[in-house]
């Protein structure tokens, strides 16, 4: 909204010309998101405490987590608000990619909110059952996929699949792109949810991933940089950088309250929405394969669960890890919670830097 208000003023005062630049508005969106988090965070924590909306702890989980029972949950509402409001303020709302990103965040957040609400009402650590939740996620993903397919039919979105290291091979998928979109959205959403088990872990990992995606989004939308690095140019993705910057600022602000010992948890409303949001940004900028390395720690967490469950069933009771997801394995091995979180952050930074380094290796 401010974009439409301030940019026309450049005709009378040249200073307002700076609001045309995506880099300026991305920085402003990030700062606004951070300030909103600081402003709304204490109020949300007080409100959730007053309504007794607190975290339920699994009995089979690490015993050290029992002290976290009752910590306010549903903090993802703060992340969503602190991302969407700055985007509405500083983004060019005539850009359809921005609306798709916000729609994805809000819709997956709605599923997460329902899941958290079921936990609150039933006073248990498990909310919606697995399969109904997956069906809801897949249904939303199909809807978002159909929107992207329609963009492809209009010529505003490429239905070709881009692979890292392979400049020439970009196969056209057409409608076959739809199941790929569903897989990426649902997989990413659940991967972030699985990693949300320690104070500051999931939000710190998301912060690192969103910062890397902010850079990738800007490059994909930049004519010179995209050509120099030989990556798919997506002109409309340039404005998506403002949204990605707001997401990064919102994650940083939430980390202030979620760092150990956490004053608030993001809940499924945060985890599901963040995972889907990272995925849709990667899809829109045609870098969904890089998402697997940008979000490498999330992938490792998800794979540890798949491996544990599969091995348990095949061997009729044996385990690979002490407990899955992976962060619980290290917890039960005697690592302190803060050490696990920081080391996983370091690993995530390595993954993110590797992903950015691959841009030149094409």
PyMOL commands that set and color helices and strands:
alter all, ss='L'
color gray80, all
select helices_A, chain A and resi 2-11+14-20+22-50+63-68+76-90+96-122+130-154+174-195+201-221+223-228+237-258+267-284+288-294+296-315+326-332+337-360
alter helices_A, ss='H'
color red, helices_A
deselect
rebuild
show_as cartoon
